[in-house]
Every structure is written in C-alpha cells, then in structure tokens.
C-alpha cells in the first residue's frame, strides 16, 4: 500500500494501535485527527523519536489506553498548513513567525487551557496545567482525540509547535522534544551549573541526554550511575561524565560516595531501585528528582535523610514551551546531539520490540521516507 503525498481533509494515515501491544501489533491505516482550527498548524512528519512512554501507553501500563491510538511525541517535520489566527496569536508570540515550509517540532504536550484564571498557564508553566492535553492518548477541549507522530501528518495548536534551529539535524532534534526536555528541565530548575555536582541515574534514552545537558550547563562534576559497568566507556569517554558508579558491582558504592552530590536526577522506571542508598549520595540540602515513571509504586524509604540532611525529593514532568525553546537554543549552541539510530517508520513494530528489549543506544528515531512508505 503506497502512502499518499498529502492527507485527505478529514483523515490522516499512520501506524495505529487498536488493542494492547505487543499481542496486537500496530497497523498502518486511517485515523481521524482533531478538527483544524484557526490557531492550529499542520505538519508533514519526517521524523519521530521512540520514547519509553509509548511502550507504557501501548500496553496500558499506566492505565487503560483509549484505543485506537497513534503514539509518538517527538515529532519533527515541515509545516504544510497554518491557521489564519496564528500570525497574531496572543498566547504565543514565538509561534507567530511559523510559516508554511518551516521545519518545526512537537513534544509530549499539545495543548493547555491558557485561561486567564489558570495560575500555571499564566506563570508560563503550561506543562503543569491541570487541563493540559497530551500529544497522544488524550483529548482536546472539543472532545476530539489527540494522536501522535507515528504517522504521515500531525495537526494541533500552534502554541506547542517549535521552530527547530538550523544547527540541529532533524533526527537529533526529535528526541530532544520529549526525552531531552524531560532531562533538561530538572537540571535547569534545580540549579545545575558551575559549582554543582550532579548525578544521573540510568544511562539510557533519558540518562545519556541528562549527562550531555549537565556538561553543557558547565556543572563542576557529572556522575553517571548505572547497575552494571557495561556503559562505563560510553559515559566517561564519549558522553563526558567525570565518574561512574556501577551499583550492582560494588557493594560499598553508597558508603564510598556518601554526601558527594548536590543533585540527583533519576531516569529509571523500575520500582526496585535502591532508593534509600541513592539518598545517601546527596549532600546537605541536596535534591533528588524522579523523572522516570514506574508502572508500580516507588519503594518505601526512611524519613531520616529528610531531617538529617534537609534534602528534598521531587519530580519533574516534561517542560514548558519556554523551557523547550531554551533547551533547543542551548543544544544548538553547545552541539548537544542525542545518540540516535534511525529506523524506517514502516518497521515500527520491530523497533518497538527492540526498544522494549533495551537494544537502543540510546534512542530510536523513526524516519518517514519514500522508500520505506513504498513497502507498505
């Protein structure tokens, strides 16, 4: 089945999940995007990163998924349609300059209420708006479903569409739009920079970008933390980390590195993490930020570190539009390029299986191209 060069007016084509994955693979076919409005932008997708969130959603791991569903929220492509109100959009001056032909991206959020009485939206932290819309498996205010980037086209509000700097290749830019900002925002908002010692737990899709951004922010020391030493060379010699801790291979790691870090960012999605030992690594006044989202509850821990060292435990969710633009600017300036493996979007089911098996080093990016589409 050959893919069309442009979508029908009311139907898009993409790789649709109709039931729980992996028992039910994604199938290429039609789906209905949100109705186009005068504040929307339509994109012809060239690249879409594969995020761990997709695996949780496709198998209903975080709760029942509203099938049929098109996942994918690390979208890069070319603008093919701009709503009439976008050039005068009051809510997002940065979106006003977007025009047909521009290379743009969309991350994990595609809408928020933007109401005058919304404290979060008015404070510029739209990612924390209680009425926000996820880029997939969510609903817009008009009741239409949101669908993501495992498709030929995407349509949605201009407020959450971002110009991609010329210095960033599309395949590298795509993972930044969710994985990148998810790693960057907790660093930015918790003081990472000169004079700070930072640890990144989990050296995978999120973690390797966390190391890259911590170095780009000029942190004094960046420590990579993983269960085994198989990623030591990547972390120290290629990503730029200053030290490496393999928690499964050194029974005294927590004692040896006690009170050595100002900030810990945990990217792992396992409920079996040695949480209490992680807290031992923090100095007085340190902060632990959880950004991975396990499907099971987090482990219990003693309250003593909270009072004895005055540490803080918090979480972080993606990032605001302003933070995403700041991240893209820094990535372009400092050449922060995620490690990506490009795969044809037509091979998406095998890519997801490889992702679930932990084979990515460290991010898969699906590519829409004439050759792969011709195979459908």
C-alpha positions as CSV (number, residue, x, y, z in Angstrom):
1,X,0.0,0.0,0.0
2,X,1.6,3.3,-1.1
3,X,1.3,6.3,1.1
4,X,-0.3,9.4,-0.4
5,X,1.7,12.6,-0.8
6,X,-0.8,14.7,1.2
7,X,-3.6,13.7,3.6
8,X,-7.3,13.7,3.0
9,X,-9.0,16.7,4.6
10,X,-10.6,14.7,7.5
11,X,-8.4,11.6,7.6
12,X,-4.7,11.0,8.3
13,X,-2.7,7.8,7.8
14,X,-0.5,6.4,10.5
15,X,0.5,3.3,12.5
16,X,-2.5,2.7,14.7
17,X,-2.7,0.7,17.9
18,X,-6.2,-1.0,18.1
19,X,-5.6,-3.0,21.2
20,X,-3.0,-3.9,23.8
21,X,0.6,-4.2,22.4
22,X,2.6,-6.4,21.7
23,X,-0.1,-9.0,21.4
24,X,-1.7,-6.7,18.9
25,X,0.9,-5.0,16.6
26,X,0.4,-1.5,15.2
27,X,-1.3,-1.5,11.7
28,X,-0.9,1.2,9.0
29,X,-4.3,2.8,8.2
30,X,-6.6,5.8,8.6
31,X,-7.3,7.8,11.8
32,X,-9.2,11.0,12.5
33,X,-7.2,14.0,13.7
34,X,-8.6,16.9,15.6
35,X,-10.7,19.4,13.5
36,X,-8.5,22.1,12.1
37,X,-8.9,25.5,13.7
38,X,-7.5,28.9,13.0
39,X,-5.0,28.5,15.8
40,X,-3.7,25.2,14.5
41,X,-0.7,24.1,12.5
42,X,-0.4,21.0,10.3
43,X,2.9,19.2,9.8
44,X,4.2,16.7,7.3
45,X,6.2,14.4,9.5
46,X,9.7,13.5,8.6
47,X,11.0,12.1,11.9
48,X,9.5,10.8,15.2
49,X,11.5,9.6,18.1
50,X,10.6,6.5,20.0
51,X,10.0,7.2,23.7
52,X,9.6,4.8,26.6
53,X,6.3,6.4,27.2
54,X,5.0,4.8,24.1
55,X,5.6,1.3,25.5
56,X,3.8,2.1,28.7
57,X,0.8,3.5,26.7
58,X,0.6,0.8,24.1
59,X,0.4,-1.9,26.7
60,X,-1.9,0.1,29.0
61,X,0.8,0.1,31.7
62,X,-0.1,3.5,33.2
63,X,-3.8,2.8,33.0
64,X,-6.3,1.8,30.2
65,X,-5.4,3.3,26.9
66,X,-8.1,4.8,24.7
67,X,-7.7,2.7,21.6
68,X,-7.4,3.3,18.7
69,X,-4.4,5.3,19.4
70,X,-1.5,6.7,17.4
71,X,1.5,7.3,19.7
72,X,4.7,9.3,19.2
73,X,5.5,12.7,20.8
74,X,9.0,13.5,19.5
75,X,7.8,14.9,16.2
76,X,9.8,16.8,13.5
77,X,8.5,17.8,10.1
78,X,7.6,20.5,7.7
79,X,4.7,22.9,8.1
80,X,2.1,22.4,5.3
81,X,-0.8,24.5,6.8
82,X,-1.1,27.4,9.2
83,X,-4.3,28.6,10.8
84,X,-5.4,32.2,10.0
85,X,-5.1,33.3,13.6
86,X,-1.5,32.0,14.1
87,X,0.2,35.2,12.9
88,X,-1.5,37.2,15.6
89,X,-1.6,34.5,18.3
90,X,-1.6,36.4,21.6
91,X,-0.8,33.3,23.7
92,X,2.5,32.5,21.9
93,X,4.5,35.3,20.2
94,X,7.1,32.7,19.3
95,X,4.6,30.8,17.2
96,X,3.6,33.9,15.2
97,X,6.5,33.6,12.8
98,X,5.9,30.0,11.9
99,X,5.0,29.7,8.2
100,X,4.5,27.0,5.6
101,X,7.8,25.3,4.7
102,X,9.4,25.8,8.2
103,X,11.0,22.9,9.9
104,X,9.3,22.5,13.3
105,X,8.8,20.1,16.2
106,X,6.2,19.0,18.7
107,X,6.8,17.4,22.1
108,X,4.7,15.5,24.6
109,X,2.2,18.2,25.2
110,X,-0.1,19.6,22.5
111,X,-2.5,21.9,24.5
112,X,-3.2,23.6,27.8
113,X,-6.2,25.8,28.8
114,X,-4.3,29.1,28.5
115,X,-7.1,30.7,30.6
116,X,-6.5,34.0,32.4
117,X,-7.5,32.3,35.7
118,X,-5.1,29.4,35.3
119,X,-2.2,30.1,37.6
120,X,0.1,27.6,35.8
121,X,-0.6,28.8,32.3
122,X,-0.2,32.5,33.3
123,X,3.1,31.7,35.1
124,X,4.5,30.1,31.9
125,X,4.4,26.5,33.3
126,X,1.8,25.2,30.9
127,X,3.2,21.7,31.3
128,X,1.6,21.6,34.8
129,X,-1.8,22.9,33.7
130,X,-4.5,20.5,35.1
131,X,-6.4,20.9,31.8
132,X,-3.5,20.0,29.6
133,X,-3.7,17.7,26.6
134,X,-1.0,15.1,25.8
135,X,0.1,14.7,22.2
136,X,-1.5,11.3,22.2
137,X,-4.0,9.2,24.2
138,X,-5.6,12.4,25.4
139,X,-8.5,14.7,24.5
140,X,-8.8,18.3,23.3
141,X,-11.4,20.6,24.8
142,X,-13.8,19.9,21.9
143,X,-13.7,16.2,22.8
144,X,-11.6,15.1,19.8
145,X,-8.8,12.6,20.5
146,X,-5.2,13.6,20.3
147,X,-3.0,11.4,18.0
148,X,0.8,11.5,17.8
149,X,3.7,11.2,15.4
150,X,3.8,7.6,14.2
151,X,2.0,8.9,11.1
152,X,2.5,10.9,7.9
153,X,1.0,14.1,9.3
154,X,0.2,15.8,12.6
155,X,-2.2,18.6,13.4
156,X,-2.6,20.7,16.6
157,X,-2.3,24.0,18.4
158,X,0.5,26.4,17.3
159,X,1.3,27.3,20.9
160,X,3.0,23.9,21.3
161,X,4.9,23.9,18.0
162,X,8.6,24.9,18.0
163,X,11.0,26.0,15.2
164,X,14.0,23.7,15.0
165,X,17.3,25.6,14.9
166,X,19.3,25.1,11.7
167,X,22.3,23.7,13.6
168,X,20.2,20.6,14.8
169,X,19.7,17.7,12.4
170,X,16.1,16.5,12.4
171,X,16.9,13.0,13.6
172,X,18.8,14.5,16.6
173,X,16.2,17.2,17.3
174,X,13.3,14.7,17.6
175,X,14.4,13.0,20.9
176,X,15.0,16.4,22.4
177,X,11.3,17.3,22.3
178,X,10.4,14.8,25.0
179,X,13.4,12.9,26.3
180,X,15.6,15.9,26.0
181,X,13.4,18.4,27.8
182,X,12.5,15.8,30.4
183,X,16.2,15.5,31.3
184,X,17.0,19.2,30.8
185,X,14.1,20.8,32.8
186,X,15.0,19.3,36.2
187,X,18.6,20.3,35.7
188,X,17.6,23.9,34.8
189,X,15.1,24.2,37.6
190,X,17.3,22.8,40.4
191,X,20.4,24.9,40.0
192,X,22.6,22.7,37.8
193,X,25.6,24.7,36.6
194,X,29.0,25.9,37.8
195,X,29.7,24.9,41.4
196,X,27.3,21.9,41.4
197,X,27.9,18.2,41.5
198,X,25.2,16.3,39.6
199,X,24.4,12.5,39.4
200,X,22.4,11.0,36.6
201,X,20.8,7.6,37.4
202,X,20.2,5.4,34.5
203,X,22.3,5.6,31.3
204,X,19.6,5.1,28.6
205,X,17.5,7.3,26.4
206,X,16.9,9.9,29.1
207,X,20.0,9.4,31.1
208,X,22.5,9.9,28.2
209,X,20.8,13.2,27.4
210,X,20.9,14.2,31.1
211,X,24.7,13.7,31.0
212,X,25.1,15.8,27.8
213,X,23.0,18.6,29.2
214,X,24.7,18.6,32.6
215,X,28.0,19.0,30.8
216,X,26.6,21.7,28.6
217,X,25.4,23.6,31.7
218,X,29.0,23.5,33.0
219,X,28.4,21.5,36.1
220,X,31.5,21.0,38.2
221,X,31.2,17.3,38.3
222,X,28.8,14.8,36.5
223,X,28.5,11.3,37.8
224,X,26.8,8.5,35.7
225,X,25.1,5.9,37.8
226,X,24.0,2.5,36.4
227,X,23.6,-1.0,37.7
228,X,26.4,-2.5,35.7
229,X,29.7,-1.3,34.2
230,X,28.8,-2.1,30.6
231,X,28.1,1.6,29.8
232,X,31.2,3.0,31.6
233,X,33.1,3.6,28.4
234,X,30.2,5.4,26.8
235,X,29.6,7.5,29.9
236,X,33.2,8.5,30.6
237,X,34.9,8.6,27.2
238,X,32.1,9.6,24.9
239,X,29.4,11.4,26.8
240,X,31.8,13.3,29.1
241,X,30.9,12.1,32.6
242,X,33.5,12.6,35.2
243,X,32.8,9.5,37.3
244,X,30.8,6.3,37.1
245,X,29.1,4.1,39.7
246,X,28.0,0.6,39.0
247,X,25.6,-0.2,41.8
248,X,25.3,-4.0,41.2
249,X,29.0,-4.5,41.1
250,X,30.3,-2.5,44.1
251,X,28.5,-3.4,47.4
252,X,30.0,-0.4,49.1
253,X,29.1,2.2,46.5
254,X,26.6,4.1,48.7
255,X,29.1,4.5,51.5
256,X,32.0,5.4,49.2
257,X,30.1,8.2,47.5
258,X,28.1,9.3,50.5
259,X,27.4,13.1,50.7
260,X,29.1,13.8,47.3
261,X,26.3,15.2,45.1
262,X,24.1,18.3,45.2
263,X,21.6,17.0,42.7
264,X,20.4,13.5,41.6
265,X,18.2,13.0,38.6
266,X,16.7,9.6,38.3
267,X,15.6,8.5,34.9
268,X,14.9,4.8,35.8
269,X,11.4,3.4,35.5
270,X,11.9,0.5,37.9
271,X,10.1,0.3,41.2
272,X,13.0,-1.9,42.5
273,X,15.6,1.0,42.6
274,X,17.8,1.2,45.8
275,X,16.1,4.5,46.7
276,X,17.5,4.8,50.3
277,X,21.0,4.3,49.0
278,X,20.5,6.9,46.3
279,X,19.6,9.4,49.0
280,X,22.8,8.7,50.9
281,X,24.7,10.2,47.9
282,X,23.2,13.7,48.5
283,X,24.9,16.4,50.4
284,X,23.2,18.6,53.0
285,X,20.4,20.5,51.2
286,X,20.6,18.2,48.1
287,X,17.7,17.4,45.8
288,X,16.5,14.1,44.3
289,X,14.4,14.4,41.2
290,X,12.5,11.5,39.8
291,X,11.6,11.7,36.1
292,X,11.2,8.0,35.2
293,X,7.7,6.8,35.8
294,X,7.5,3.2,37.1
295,X,4.2,1.3,36.5
296,X,4.4,0.1,40.1
297,X,4.7,2.3,43.3
298,X,8.0,3.7,44.3
299,X,9.9,1.8,47.1
300,X,9.5,2.8,50.7
301,X,12.3,4.8,52.4
302,X,13.3,6.1,55.8
303,X,12.4,9.7,56.6
304,X,15.7,10.2,58.4
305,X,17.6,11.6,55.4
306,X,15.0,14.3,55.1
307,X,15.6,15.7,58.5
308,X,19.3,14.8,59.0
309,X,20.4,16.4,55.7
310,X,17.5,18.7,54.8
311,X,17.2,17.0,51.4
312,X,14.3,17.4,49.0
313,X,12.6,14.7,47.0
314,X,10.6,16.0,44.0
315,X,9.6,15.1,40.4
316,X,9.6,16.8,37.0
317,X,7.3,16.4,34.0
318,X,8.5,17.3,30.5
319,X,8.9,21.1,30.3
320,X,7.1,24.4,29.4
321,X,7.2,25.8,25.9
322,X,9.7,28.5,27.2
323,X,11.9,25.8,28.6
324,X,11.8,23.8,25.4
325,X,12.9,26.8,23.4
326,X,15.7,27.5,25.9
327,X,16.8,23.8,25.6
328,X,16.8,23.9,21.8
329,X,18.9,27.1,21.8
330,X,21.4,25.5,24.2
331,X,21.5,22.3,22.2
332,X,22.2,24.2,19.0
333,X,24.9,26.4,20.7
334,X,26.7,23.6,22.5
335,X,26.1,20.9,19.9
336,X,24.1,18.7,22.3
337,X,23.2,15.8,19.9
338,X,21.5,12.7,21.3
339,X,22.8,9.4,20.1
340,X,20.2,8.1,17.6
341,X,19.6,5.1,15.5
342,X,17.4,5.9,12.5
343,X,14.9,3.2,11.5
344,X,12.2,3.2,8.8
345,X,8.8,4.1,10.2
346,X,7.3,1.1,8.3
347,X,9.4,-1.1,10.6
348,X,7.8,0.4,13.7
349,X,6.7,-2.9,15.3
350,X,10.2,-4.4,15.2
351,X,11.6,-1.1,16.5
352,X,9.2,-1.2,19.5
353,X,10.2,-4.7,20.3
354,X,13.9,-3.7,20.2
355,X,13.2,-0.7,22.4
356,X,11.4,-2.9,24.9
357,X,14.4,-5.3,24.9
358,X,16.7,-2.4,25.8
359,X,18.7,-2.6,22.5
360,X,18.6,1.2,21.7
361,X,21.9,3.0,22.0
362,X,20.4,5.3,23.0
363,X,17.3,6.5,21.1
364,X,15.5,5.1,18.1
365,X,14.1,7.7,15.6
366,X,11.5,6.6,13.0
367,X,12.0,8.1,9.6
368,X,9.3,8.7,7.0
369,X,10.8,8.3,3.6
370,X,9.6,7.4,0.1
371,X,11.4,4.1,0.1
372,X,10.0,2.8,3.4
373,X,6.5,4.0,2.6
374,X,6.6,2.3,-0.8
375,X,6.9,-1.0,1.0
376,X,3.6,-0.7,2.7
